[in-house]
């Protein structure tokens, strides 16, 4: 079983991701599973670029 805090964190992250993918599938949303190595800052920068109004 899970003995260390690190093992528990890894298990929770994996389970959360699997549950999210399953929820999308139940709603009829098809996705491709992509594991990203981007940092949180890079991801936020990407979405801020799209949310800024065009001038």
Secondary structure per residue as TSV (DSSP state, phi and psi in degrees):
chain	resnum	aa	ss	phi	psi
A	1	X	-	360.0	-178.2
A	2	X	-	-81.3	119.2
A	3	X	-	-107.5	-33.3
A	4	X	S	-105.3	160.5
A	5	X	H	-62.8	-38.3
A	6	X	H	-63.1	-42.1
A	7	X	H	-62.5	-39.6
A	8	X	H	-65.3	-42.0
A	9	X	H	-62.3	-44.5
A	10	X	H	-63.1	-43.3
A	11	X	H	-62.7	-44.1
A	12	X	H	-64.7	-42.3
A	13	X	H	-62.2	-44.7
A	14	X	H	-65.5	-43.2
A	15	X	H	-65.8	-42.4
A	16	X	H	-60.4	-45.1
A	17	X	H	-63.2	-43.9
A	18	X	H	-63.5	-41.6
A	19	X	H	-64.2	-39.9
A	20	X	H	-63.7	-45.4
A	21	X	H	-61.4	-41.1
A	22	X	H	-64.9	-39.1
A	23	X	H	-63.6	-42.6
A	24	X	H	-61.9	-42.4
A	25	X	H	-62.5	-41.8
A	26	X	H	-63.4	-32.2
A	27	X	T	-81.7	-4.2
A	28	X	T	86.8	14.6
A	29	X	-	-94.8	120.3
A	30	X	-	-92.5	137.6
A	31	X	-	-136.5	162.6
A	32	X	-	-106.1	132.9
A	33	X	-	-77.7	116.0
A	34	X	-	-126.0	122.0
A	35	X	-	-89.6	123.4
A	36	X	-	-105.5	149.4
A	37	X	-	-109.0	14.5
A	38	X	-	-73.9	149.7
A	39	X	-	-79.9	164.5
A	40	X	H	-58.6	-40.8
A	41	X	H	-62.9	-40.8
A	42	X	H	-65.1	-40.7
A	43	X	H	-66.4	-44.8
A	44	X	H	-62.2	-40.1
A	45	X	H	-62.1	-40.5
A	46	X	H	-60.9	-46.5
A	47	X	H	-76.9	-28.2
A	48	X	H	-65.6	-35.5
A	49	X	H	-59.9	-40.2
A	50	X	H	-78.4	-23.8
A	51	X	H	-90.5	-9.6
A	52	X	S	-77.1	136.7
A	53	X	-	-67.2	143.1
A	54	X	-	-79.2	141.6
A	55	X	-	-112.0	360.0
